[in-house]
Amino acid sequence: MKTFMIERYGDKAGVRAGEMPDPQVSADDILVRIHAASVNPLDLKLRDGDFKAILPYRLPLILGNDLAGVVVQVGSAVTRFAVGDEVYARPDKDRIGTFAELIAVHQDDVAIKPATLTMEEAASLPLVTLTSWQALVERAQVQPGQKVLIHAGSGGVGTIAVQLAKQLDAHVATTASTAKVDLMKELGADVVVDYKKQAFETVLHGYDVVLDTLGGETLEKSLQVLKPGGKVISIAGPPDAAFARELGANAILRLAMSALSFRTRRRAKRRNVTYSFLFMKASGDQLRKLTPLIDAGKIRPVVDRVFPFEETREAMEYVEKGRARAGKVVVAMT
């Protein structure tokens, strides 16, 4: 099958087209012919080797973390899917590889594609909708009327998190550039802070939850907008010991991750708020909970541009250089 892969870490020009054997299908797997896949910042980090200490992939590695496609084979123990089903998924972190013609995915990680969406639209959603759900519903347990700040509202996660937070009846603030203010309001944001004109930490106060998608100074300043007992959940900040435990990391790695986030956790504690790092997990069950909201138009995909599969490397460069105006970048099979 045709793929886009890396053979070594850290080589930005090293993403190349190549042939790989078709996947083997285990009893609980379904084999999906991929129609579309989306590009995520995670793909860039994996290419650069940022997670090689905690996600020890065997090289060569096929990149890609989202898919929409059609089931072409089912394992002997599969009960939920049949050949011909249109599905979407974020494969488990140990079984990524959606920049390919085919992929074998465990049935627990897959859901029937929203009927109202194209393959390209559906492929843009799994990773970012699962991230939003796990941050806002599972981790933060957002309640009606709570105040939620979502950074980079026009990004892949941001466009979905803003919509999901509104469905949870939260008061939603987001940060965006001047050109994206109207889009943010269209997606449901109650307050849009134009970061080119205002410093969010000076105008927002008393928030219950912050979803940080940027890390760095943005994460540190986010602690200031939380009320006592508030939570900042980051997908871009330093990992913590809880994340290391989830990975089953050894004691040395757990200690190292704890050290990385020590300063942020200490500052949070001084303000009587909490910090946690989120690395989303695959979940077909959660996608099935999200699908009715998508089919009802309450959460809609935002797709910036679709590239042909042959231009997957160009699609990654487009994302890396920040050219996307809003939402996700997708690659589509011809």
C-alpha positions in Angstrom: 0.0 0.0 0.0 1.0 3.6 -0.5 2.0 5.6 2.6 3.8 8.6 3.9 6.4 7.7 6.4 9.6 8.7 8.3 12.7 6.6 8.5 14.5 8.7 11.1 13.5 11.4 13.6 14.2 15.1 13.3 14.5 15.4 9.5 11.8 17.9 8.3 12.4 16.8 4.8 12.4 13.1 5.8 8.6 12.6 5.3 8.5 10.6 2.1 6.1 8.5 0.0 6.8 4.8 0.2 5.3 1.3 -0.2 4.5 -0.7 2.9 2.9 -4.2 3.3 -0.9 -4.2 3.8 -1.8 -4.3 7.6 -2.5 -7.6 9.3 -6.0 -7.9 10.7 -6.4 -9.4 14.2 -9.6 -10.8 15.6 -10.8 -7.5 17.1 -9.6 -5.3 14.2 -11.3 -3.8 11.3 -9.4 -3.0 8.1 -10.3 0.4 6.8 -9.7 1.8 3.3 -8.8 5.4 4.1 -10.6 8.1 2.1 -9.2 11.1 4.0 -6.9 11.9 6.9 -6.1 15.1 8.7 -2.9 16.7 9.7 -2.3 17.6 13.4 0.5 19.3 15.2 1.1 15.9 16.8 2.3 14.6 13.5 5.0 17.3 13.4 6.1 16.5 16.9 6.2 12.8 16.2 8.3 13.5 13.0 10.7 15.6 15.1 11.1 12.9 17.7 9.6 15.0 20.5 7.8 12.0 22.0 10.4 9.2 21.2 11.2 8.8 24.9 7.6 8.0 25.8 6.2 6.6 22.6 8.9 4.2 21.3 7.7 3.6 17.8 9.6 1.3 15.5 10.9 3.0 12.4 10.0 3.4 9.6 6.8 5.0 11.0 3.7 5.8 9.0 2.4 9.2 10.3 -1.2 10.3 10.7 -3.6 10.3 13.6 -7.1 10.8 12.1 -9.1 9.0 9.5 -12.4 8.6 7.7 -13.0 5.7 5.3 -14.8 2.4 4.5 -14.5 -0.9 6.2 -13.1 -3.6 3.8 -12.5 -6.5 6.2 -13.5 -7.4 9.8 -11.8 -9.7 12.3 -13.4 -12.8 13.6 -14.4 -11.2 16.9 -15.8 -7.9 15.5 -19.4 -7.4 16.3 -20.0 -3.7 15.8 -19.0 -3.2 12.1 -19.5 -4.8 8.8 -17.8 -4.5 5.4 -19.0 -1.4 3.7 -19.6 0.7 6.8 -18.4 4.3 6.6 -16.4 5.0 9.7 -14.1 7.6 11.4 -11.5 7.2 14.1 -8.4 8.3 15.9 -6.4 5.1 16.2 -4.7 4.2 19.5 -1.4 5.9 20.0 0.4 2.6 19.5 -1.2 2.0 16.2 -1.1 5.3 14.3 -0.5 5.5 10.5 -3.4 7.1 8.7 -1.3 8.6 6.0 -1.8 5.4 4.1 -4.3 3.6 1.9 -5.2 1.1 4.5 -5.1 0.7 8.3 -6.1 -1.9 10.8 -7.8 -0.4 13.8 -9.2 -2.0 17.0 -13.0 -2.0 16.8 -13.2 -0.2 20.2 -11.5 2.9 18.7 -13.9 3.3 15.7 -17.3 4.8 15.2 -19.8 5.1 12.3 -19.1 8.3 10.4 -21.6 11.2 10.9 -24.1 10.8 8.1 -24.2 14.6 7.4 -20.4 14.9 6.7 -18.2 14.3 3.8 -15.2 12.0 4.3 -12.9 15.0 4.4 -15.0 16.8 7.0 -15.3 13.6 9.1 -11.5 13.0 8.9 -10.9 16.4 10.4 -12.7 15.6 13.7 -11.6 12.5 15.7 -8.5 13.8 17.4 -9.8 17.3 18.1 -13.2 16.2 19.2 -11.8 13.6 21.5 -9.3 16.1 22.9 -12.1 18.6 23.6 -14.4 15.9 25.2 -11.7 14.5 27.4 -10.6 18.0 28.5 -14.0 19.6 29.1 -16.3 16.6 30.0 -14.0 14.0 31.6 -11.2 16.1 33.1 -12.8 19.5 33.9 -16.4 18.2 34.3 -17.7 21.5 33.1 -21.1 22.5 34.5 -23.8 24.8 33.1 -22.9 28.5 33.8 -19.2 27.9 34.5 -16.7 30.2 32.8 -14.4 28.4 30.4 -11.5 30.0 28.5 -10.2 28.2 25.4 -7.0 29.5 23.8 -6.5 29.7 20.1 -10.1 29.4 19.3 -9.5 29.3 15.5 -7.2 26.3 15.8 -8.1 22.7 15.2 -8.9 21.9 18.9 -10.2 25.4 19.5 -12.9 25.5 16.9 -14.4 22.3 18.3 -13.8 23.0 22.0 -15.6 26.4 21.7 -18.7 24.6 20.3 -18.6 21.8 22.8 -18.3 24.1 25.7 -21.4 26.0 24.5 -23.2 22.7 24.3 -22.3 22.2 27.9 -24.0 25.5 28.6 -20.8 27.2 29.7 -19.9 30.9 29.4 -17.1 30.7 26.8 -14.2 33.0 26.2 -11.5 32.5 23.6 -8.5 34.2 22.2 -8.1 34.8 18.5 -6.7 37.3 16.0 -8.7 40.2 14.6 -9.5 38.4 11.4 -11.0 35.4 13.4 -13.3 37.4 15.8 -16.4 36.9 13.6 -15.8 33.2 13.2 -15.4 32.7 16.9 -18.7 34.4 17.6 -20.3 32.3 14.9 -19.1 29.2 16.7 -20.6 30.4 19.9 -18.0 32.2 21.9 -19.4 34.7 24.4 -16.2 36.7 24.7 -13.5 37.0 22.1 -10.2 38.5 23.2 -8.2 39.8 20.2 -4.7 38.9 21.3 -3.3 41.5 18.9 -5.0 44.3 20.8 -5.5 43.0 24.4 -3.7 40.8 26.9 -6.2 38.2 27.9 -4.9 38.0 31.5 -5.8 41.7 32.1 -9.5 41.4 30.9 -10.6 37.9 32.0 -11.1 37.0 35.6 -12.8 34.4 37.7 -12.7 31.5 35.3 -13.4 28.0 36.3 -11.5 26.2 33.5 -8.8 27.1 31.0 -8.0 24.8 28.1 -4.5 25.7 27.1 -3.4 24.7 23.5 -0.3 26.9 23.3 1.9 26.3 26.4 4.7 28.6 27.3 3.9 32.1 28.5 0.2 31.6 27.7 0.0 28.7 30.1 1.7 30.7 32.9 -0.6 33.7 32.4 -3.6 31.5 32.3 -3.1 30.7 36.0 -4.0 34.4 36.6 -7.5 34.2 35.2 -8.7 31.3 37.2 -10.7 31.7 40.4 -9.7 29.6 43.5 -10.3 25.9 42.8 -10.1 26.5 39.1 -8.3 24.1 36.6 -6.0 24.7 33.7 -5.7 21.7 31.4 -3.0 21.8 28.8 -2.3 19.9 25.7 0.9 21.9 25.0 2.4 22.4 28.4 4.9 20.2 30.3 3.8 16.6 31.0 3.3 15.6 34.6 3.6 12.4 36.7 0.0 11.5 36.2 0.5 11.3 32.4 3.6 9.2 33.0 1.6 6.8 35.1 -1.1 6.6 32.4 1.7 5.6 30.0 3.0 3.0 32.4 6.3 4.7 32.4 9.1 3.6 34.6 10.1 5.4 37.9 12.9 7.4 36.2 10.6 8.7 33.5 7.8 9.5 36.0 10.3 11.5 38.0 11.6 13.3 34.9 8.0 14.3 33.9 7.2 15.5 37.3 10.3 17.7 37.3 9.3 19.2 33.9 6.0 20.4 35.3 7.2 21.2 38.8 7.4 25.0 38.4 3.9 25.2 36.7 2.3 23.0 39.4 4.0 25.0 42.2 2.7 28.3 40.7 -0.8 26.8 40.3 -0.8 25.6 44.0 0.2 29.1 45.2 -2.9 30.4 43.5 -5.1 27.6 44.8 -5.7 26.2 41.3 -4.6 23.0 39.6 -2.6 22.2 36.5 -2.8 18.9 34.5 -1.4 17.7 31.2 -3.7 15.9 28.7 -2.6 13.5 26.0 -5.9 12.4 24.5 -6.8 8.7 24.1 -8.6 6.9 21.3 -12.2 6.1 22.1 -15.0 4.9 19.8 -17.5 5.2 22.6 -16.8 8.9 23.0 -17.0 9.5 19.2 -20.4 7.8 19.3 -21.5 10.3 22.0 -20.3 13.2 19.8 -21.8 12.0 16.5 -25.4 13.0 17.3 -24.2 16.6 18.1 -22.3 16.6 14.8 -25.3 15.3 12.8 -27.6 17.8 14.5 -25.2 20.6 13.4 -24.4 21.6 17.0 -20.8 20.8 16.4 -19.5 21.4 12.9 -16.1 20.8 11.4 -14.0 23.7 10.2 -11.8 22.7 7.3 -9.2 25.1 6.1 -7.9 23.2 3.0 -7.8 19.8 1.5 -4.6 18.5 -0.1 -4.4 15.4 -2.4 -2.7 12.4 -0.8 0.3 12.8 -3.0 0.9 16.2 -1.4 0.9 15.0 2.2 4.3 16.4 2.9 3.2 19.8 1.5 0.1 19.6 3.8 2.4 19.1 6.8 4.6 22.1 5.8 1.4 24.2 5.4 0.4 23.4 9.0 3.9 23.9 10.3 4.3 27.3 8.8 1.0 28.4 10.3 -0.7 29.1 6.9 -4.1 27.6 7.9 -6.6 30.4 8.5 -8.9 28.3 10.8 -9.6 24.7 11.6 -8.0 21.6 10.1 -6.0 20.7 7.1 -7.0 17.4 5.4 -5.4 15.1 2.9 -7.7 13.1 0.6 -7.1 10.0 -1.4 -7.8 10.3 -5.1 
